[in-house]
């Protein structure tokens, strides 16, 4: 199989370098080239990408902002001319961090980190079960019963359809990683919602089936267009 690659960079010369490296690598193929983060979001919403080559400093939506609101999680290799983003890169779980100009040996080293590990399993159940710890007890939650998820300091609160909200010790990043991306969407730094629970949306807010009104963050609004 070939790994489907998307290049996201606001500079044409950077595209040419990565395109040349991909052409030399039998396991890779390019399925898209875009020039800013918002274009990348639109592409990711409509295409399945295995590897994302992502520049950090771009207009409108930076690479690090894009990482926070992608509709699913391909393997990400950050590309940049600056060396001061390493900590942020690894905080966001990227595979590697390449400094421009990118040599082919260094490029190949990053690719081998992906090839040497199995691809994530494809989603089977549209609403899988997840396990969370609530008040010291491990509980199984049916994701179809979740209306929305709220960040509360160092905790998150699961708002469920037929019972009281559950406050659990977990991060938004983790809970988003275990939810099916086709069914849940992050609309704000503090909110993740089940897509089916949205009955109305505007540029700055959404209304849920239980009449709850939630704000939409500026950088997440493009996902609802």
C-alpha positions as CSV (number, residue, x, y, z in Angstrom):
1,X,0.0,0.0,0.0
2,X,1.0,3.6,-0.4
3,X,0.6,6.3,2.3
4,X,-1.5,9.2,1.1
5,X,0.2,12.5,1.7
6,X,-1.0,16.1,2.0
7,X,1.5,19.1,1.9
8,X,0.4,22.2,3.8
9,X,2.8,25.2,3.4
10,X,2.4,28.8,2.4
11,X,5.6,28.8,0.3
12,X,5.8,27.2,-3.1
13,X,9.5,26.3,-2.8
14,X,8.8,24.2,0.3
15,X,6.1,22.2,-1.8
16,X,8.7,21.5,-4.5
17,X,11.2,20.1,-2.0
18,X,8.7,17.8,-0.3
19,X,7.2,16.7,-3.6
20,X,10.7,15.7,-4.8
21,X,11.3,13.7,-1.6
22,X,7.9,12.0,-1.9
23,X,8.6,11.1,-5.5
24,X,11.8,9.3,-4.5
25,X,10.0,7.3,-1.8
26,X,8.1,4.3,-3.1
27,X,5.7,4.0,-0.2
28,X,4.3,7.5,-0.6
29,X,2.0,9.3,-2.9
30,X,0.7,13.0,-3.0
31,X,-3.0,13.5,-3.0
32,X,-3.0,17.2,-2.2
33,X,-1.1,20.5,-2.0
34,X,-2.6,23.4,-0.1
35,X,-1.2,26.7,1.0
36,X,-2.9,27.6,4.4
37,X,-4.5,26.0,7.4
38,X,-8.1,26.7,6.4
39,X,-7.6,25.1,2.9
40,X,-6.1,22.1,4.8
41,X,-9.2,21.8,7.0
42,X,-11.5,21.7,4.0
43,X,-9.3,19.1,2.3
44,X,-9.2,16.9,5.4
45,X,-13.0,17.1,5.8
46,X,-13.4,15.6,2.3
47,X,-10.4,13.3,2.0
48,X,-8.6,10.6,3.9
49,X,-5.0,11.5,4.5
50,X,-2.3,9.2,6.1
51,X,0.6,11.7,6.4
52,X,0.3,15.4,6.8
53,X,3.4,17.6,6.1
54,X,2.5,20.7,8.0
55,X,4.3,24.1,8.1
56,X,3.9,25.9,11.4
57,X,3.9,29.6,10.6
58,X,1.1,30.3,8.1
59,X,-1.5,33.1,7.7
60,X,-5.1,32.8,8.8
61,X,-4.6,29.5,10.6
62,X,-1.2,28.4,11.9
63,X,0.0,24.8,11.8
64,X,-0.3,24.5,15.6
65,X,-3.9,25.9,15.5
66,X,-4.7,23.4,12.8
67,X,-3.5,20.5,15.0
68,X,-6.2,21.5,17.6
69,X,-9.2,21.3,15.2
70,X,-8.5,18.6,12.6
71,X,-11.5,16.4,12.0
72,X,-9.3,13.2,12.5
73,X,-5.7,12.5,13.3
74,X,-3.3,11.5,10.4
75,X,0.4,11.1,11.1
76,X,1.8,14.6,11.2
77,X,5.3,15.7,10.3
78,X,5.9,19.4,11.1
79,X,8.1,21.4,8.7
80,X,9.5,24.8,9.7
81,X,12.4,27.2,9.2
82,X,12.5,27.9,12.9
83,X,14.0,25.7,15.7
84,X,12.0,27.1,18.6
85,X,8.8,25.1,18.1
86,X,10.1,21.7,19.2
87,X,8.3,21.6,22.6
88,X,4.9,22.6,21.1
89,X,5.4,20.0,18.4
90,X,5.9,17.1,20.7
91,X,3.1,18.3,23.0
92,X,0.8,17.9,20.1
93,X,1.9,14.3,19.4
94,X,3.5,14.8,16.0
95,X,5.7,12.1,14.5
96,X,8.7,14.3,13.8
97,X,9.8,17.9,13.4
98,X,11.8,18.8,10.3
99,X,13.9,22.0,9.9
100,X,14.1,23.6,6.5
101,X,16.0,23.1,4.3
102,X,14.9,19.4,4.5
103,X,17.5,16.9,3.3
104,X,16.3,13.6,1.9
105,X,18.0,11.4,4.5
106,X,16.3,13.4,7.3
107,X,13.0,13.2,5.5
108,X,13.3,9.5,5.1
109,X,14.2,9.1,8.8
110,X,10.9,10.7,9.7
111,X,8.9,8.6,7.2
112,X,10.4,5.4,8.6
113,X,8.9,6.3,12.0
114,X,5.5,6.0,10.4
115,X,6.2,3.0,8.1
116,X,7.7,1.0,11.0
117,X,4.4,1.2,13.0
118,X,1.0,-0.1,12.0
119,X,-1.7,2.2,10.6
120,X,-4.5,2.9,13.1
121,X,-7.4,0.5,12.8
122,X,-10.3,1.7,10.8
123,X,-13.4,2.8,12.7
124,X,-16.0,0.0,12.8
125,X,-18.7,0.9,15.3
126,X,-20.1,4.4,14.6
127,X,-20.7,4.8,18.4
128,X,-18.1,2.7,20.3
129,X,-18.0,2.3,24.0
130,X,-15.3,4.2,26.0
131,X,-14.1,3.7,29.5
132,X,-13.7,6.5,32.0
133,X,-12.9,6.8,35.7
134,X,-15.6,8.6,37.7
135,X,-15.1,9.0,41.5
136,X,-12.5,6.3,41.4
137,X,-14.7,3.8,39.6
138,X,-14.1,2.6,36.0
139,X,-17.2,3.1,34.0
140,X,-18.2,2.1,30.5
141,X,-19.9,4.9,28.6
142,X,-21.9,4.5,25.4
143,X,-20.7,7.4,23.2
144,X,-24.2,7.6,21.5
145,X,-25.4,8.8,24.9
146,X,-23.1,11.8,25.1
147,X,-24.6,15.1,24.1
148,X,-21.5,17.2,24.6
149,X,-18.2,17.4,26.6
150,X,-17.1,20.4,28.6
151,X,-13.6,21.3,29.9
152,X,-13.7,22.3,33.6
153,X,-10.2,23.2,34.8
154,X,-8.2,20.0,35.1
155,X,-11.3,17.9,34.5
156,X,-13.9,17.3,31.8
157,X,-17.6,17.0,32.3
158,X,-19.6,14.5,30.1
159,X,-23.1,15.7,29.5
160,X,-25.2,12.6,28.9
161,X,-28.7,12.2,27.5
162,X,-30.4,10.3,30.4
163,X,-28.4,10.9,33.5
164,X,-26.6,13.6,35.4
165,X,-23.2,14.9,34.0
166,X,-20.1,13.0,35.0
167,X,-17.0,14.9,36.1
168,X,-13.9,12.9,35.2
169,X,-10.1,13.5,35.4
170,X,-9.0,13.6,31.8
171,X,-7.9,16.0,29.0
172,X,-9.9,17.2,26.1
173,X,-7.1,16.1,23.8
174,X,-7.4,12.5,25.1
175,X,-11.2,12.3,25.0
176,X,-11.2,13.6,21.5
177,X,-8.7,10.9,20.5
178,X,-11.0,8.1,21.7
179,X,-14.3,9.5,20.2
180,X,-15.3,8.6,16.7
181,X,-14.4,11.7,14.6
182,X,-17.3,11.2,12.2
183,X,-19.7,11.6,15.2
184,X,-18.1,14.2,17.4
185,X,-16.6,17.6,16.6
186,X,-14.7,20.2,18.7
187,X,-16.4,23.6,18.4
188,X,-14.4,25.5,21.1
189,X,-11.4,25.0,23.3
190,X,-13.8,24.1,26.0
191,X,-16.5,22.1,24.1
192,X,-16.8,18.9,22.0
193,X,-20.3,18.1,20.8
194,X,-22.0,15.1,19.2
195,X,-22.8,16.1,15.6
196,X,-26.3,14.6,15.8
197,X,-27.1,16.7,18.9
198,X,-26.7,20.0,17.0
199,X,-30.1,21.3,15.8
200,X,-29.0,24.8,14.8
201,X,-25.7,26.5,14.2
202,X,-24.5,30.0,13.6
203,X,-21.0,31.4,13.2
204,X,-20.6,32.1,16.9
205,X,-22.9,29.4,18.6
206,X,-24.7,26.1,18.3
207,X,-28.0,25.0,19.7
208,X,-28.3,21.4,20.9
209,X,-31.3,19.1,21.0
210,X,-31.8,19.8,24.7
211,X,-31.8,23.5,24.0
212,X,-28.3,24.1,25.4
213,X,-26.6,26.9,23.6
214,X,-22.8,26.6,23.3
215,X,-20.2,29.1,21.9
216,X,-18.2,28.4,18.8
217,X,-14.5,29.4,18.8
218,X,-13.3,31.5,16.0
219,X,-10.7,28.9,14.7
220,X,-13.3,26.1,14.9
221,X,-16.1,27.8,13.1
222,X,-14.7,26.7,9.7
223,X,-15.5,23.1,10.6
224,X,-19.3,23.9,10.8
225,X,-19.5,25.6,7.4
